[in-house]
Amino acid sequence: MCLAPMTNTQKTSAPRLSIRPSEEPQCYSGIAPVTEASGKRQWVHIRLACPKFVRQTFHEFAASSIQQSKWARAFYEHQRNENQKSHHAAVPSLAFKWVRIIYRCWKDAKPYDEEIYLQSLRRRGSLLGEVLGLTTGVGVEVDRRLPKTF
């Protein structure tokens, strides 16, 4: 990446194409967990080498979205009840999803629209869409129970 000053045409076209997939912002922000392995042991822990303010911002954003977004509330409740995660484990899981959504909105230069995301869940046949009572692509109401794995 070039650190020289950009012209107006470079500012509008280059940045969105130069960023790699959504995993990069997830790792940079510290939302993506780190998996380590040594011998026969494997463990997962929080990413320490990241900007703490960015990680905290996504954490707080995800926590506040639980009150505003239907799918975020359903995902959070599933993490808490079915997966038996604590609040401070469920919120980063939700933040992990939000980083991908925000990245896609930024990449496509479009604002976030809850209805578009719910349609996407329905179209993909997501289990989260089933919990929300969304109909599948063929117009059949689906069962609202989730299996243990999400």
Secondary structure per residue as TSV (DSSP state, phi and psi in degrees):
chain	resnum	aa	ss	phi	psi
A	1	M	-	360.0	136.5
A	2	C	-	-86.6	135.0
A	3	L	-	-99.9	3.5
A	4	A	S	-70.6	156.8
A	5	P	-	-58.4	142.5
A	6	M	-	-99.1	150.2
A	7	T	-	-81.5	170.5
A	8	N	H	-60.1	-37.7
A	9	T	H	-69.9	-34.5
A	10	Q	H	-69.1	-36.5
A	11	K	H	-63.3	-34.8
A	12	T	H	-86.7	-27.6
A	13	S	H	-106.5	-38.3
A	14	A	H	-71.8	-46.7
A	15	P	H	-58.6	-41.1
A	16	R	H	-68.1	-26.6
A	17	L	H	-85.5	-22.0
A	18	S	H	-85.1	-18.3
A	19	I	S	-80.7	136.0
A	20	R	-	-78.5	-177.9
A	21	P	-	-52.9	171.7
A	22	S	T	-62.6	-13.8
A	23	E	H	-64.4	-32.4
A	24	E	H	-64.0	-48.8
A	25	P	H	-65.1	-31.7
A	26	Q	H	-65.7	-41.7
A	27	C	H	-71.0	-45.0
A	28	Y	H	-58.8	-43.8
A	29	S	H	-74.4	-13.5
A	30	G	T	88.1	4.4
A	31	I	-	-76.1	-35.2
A	32	A	S	-72.7	129.5
A	33	P	-	-73.3	162.1
A	34	V	E	-106.3	131.0
A	35	T	E	-106.4	126.7
A	36	E	E	-119.7	151.6
A	37	A	E	-142.8	143.7
A	38	S	E	-150.2	116.4
A	39	G	T	64.2	-121.3
A	40	K	T	-96.0	-4.0
A	41	R	E	-97.4	146.9
A	42	Q	E	-142.1	137.1
A	43	W	E	-145.4	157.8
A	44	V	E	-121.1	137.0
A	45	H	E	-146.1	171.2
A	46	I	-	-69.6	146.9
A	47	R	-	-76.0	122.6
A	48	L	-	-91.7	-33.3
A	49	A	S	-88.4	78.3
A	50	C	S	-157.2	162.5
A	51	P	-	-70.7	115.1
A	52	K	H	-62.5	-35.8
A	53	F	H	-64.4	-39.4
A	54	V	H	-66.3	-44.9
A	55	R	H	-60.9	-45.4
A	56	Q	H	-63.9	-35.8
A	57	T	H	-62.6	-47.3
A	58	F	H	-65.5	-36.8
A	59	H	H	-62.1	-47.4
A	60	E	H	-68.3	-37.7
A	61	F	H	-61.6	-46.2
A	62	A	H	-63.3	-42.1
A	63	A	H	-62.9	-40.8
A	64	S	H	-73.9	-24.7
A	65	S	H	-70.5	-19.4
A	66	I	H	-59.6	-35.7
A	67	Q	H	-79.2	-22.6
A	68	Q	H	-103.0	-24.0
A	69	S	-	-117.3	131.7
A	70	K	H	-64.3	-46.9
A	71	W	H	-69.7	-34.8
A	72	A	H	-65.1	-40.1
A	73	R	H	-63.6	-45.2
A	74	A	H	-63.6	-42.2
A	75	F	H	-64.6	-45.1
A	76	Y	H	-60.8	-47.4
A	77	E	H	-63.6	-36.8
A	78	H	H	-64.0	-44.2
A	79	Q	H	-61.5	-40.6
A	80	R	H	-72.6	-45.6
A	81	N	H	-85.9	-56.4
A	82	E	T	-76.8	-43.7
A	83	N	S	-90.2	-3.8
A	84	Q	-	52.3	46.0
A	85	K	-	-93.5	150.9
A	86	S	-	-73.2	170.1
A	87	H	H	-58.0	-43.1
A	88	H	H	-78.9	-0.2
A	89	A	H	-104.1	-32.5
A	90	A	H	-73.8	-37.9
A	91	V	H	-65.3	-44.5
A	92	P	H	-62.7	-31.0
A	93	S	H	-63.0	-41.1
A	94	L	H	-68.2	-40.6
A	95	A	H	-61.4	-36.0
A	96	F	H	-58.3	-42.1
A	97	K	H	-67.8	-41.9
A	98	W	H	-63.5	-36.8
A	99	V	H	-61.0	-41.9
A	100	R	H	-64.0	-40.7
A	101	I	H	-67.1	-46.7
A	102	I	H	-63.9	-39.8
A	103	Y	H	-60.4	-44.7
A	104	R	H	-65.3	-40.6
A	105	C	H	-61.1	-43.8
A	106	W	H	-64.6	-44.3
A	107	K	H	-64.4	-40.2
A	108	D	H	-84.5	-5.8
A	109	A	T	57.3	44.3
A	110	K	-	-128.1	146.5
A	111	P	-	-73.9	156.0
A	112	Y	-	-70.3	136.9
A	113	D	-	-134.0	116.3
A	114	E	H	-56.5	-40.7
A	115	E	H	-64.9	-37.9
A	116	I	H	-64.4	-40.8
A	117	Y	H	-66.8	-40.5
A	118	L	H	-64.0	-38.4
A	119	Q	H	-62.9	-38.4
A	120	S	H	-64.2	-41.9
A	121	L	H	-60.8	-42.8
A	122	R	H	-64.7	-45.4
A	123	R	H	-62.8	-38.1
A	124	R	H	-81.0	-8.4
A	125	G	T	71.0	33.6
A	126	S	-	-65.0	144.0
A	127	L	H	-64.7	-29.8
A	128	L	H	-64.7	-38.9
A	129	G	H	-63.1	-35.3
A	130	E	H	-66.2	-41.0
A	131	V	H	-62.5	-36.8
A	132	L	T	-77.0	-5.1
A	133	G	T	78.6	21.5
A	134	L	-	-74.2	146.9
A	135	T	B	-79.9	153.3
A	136	T	-	-76.3	179.0
A	137	G	T	-60.5	-23.1
A	138	V	T	-95.1	1.7
A	139	G	S	85.6	19.5
A	140	V	-	-102.6	133.7
A	141	E	B	-68.9	136.2
A	142	V	-	-104.9	162.8
A	143	D	-	-67.5	139.3
A	144	R	-	-89.1	-3.5
A	145	R	-	-82.5	145.0
A	146	L	-	-104.6	143.4
A	147	P	-	-71.0	172.0
A	148	K	S	-61.2	-34.4
A	149	T	-	-94.2	138.6
A	150	F	-	-110.5	360.0
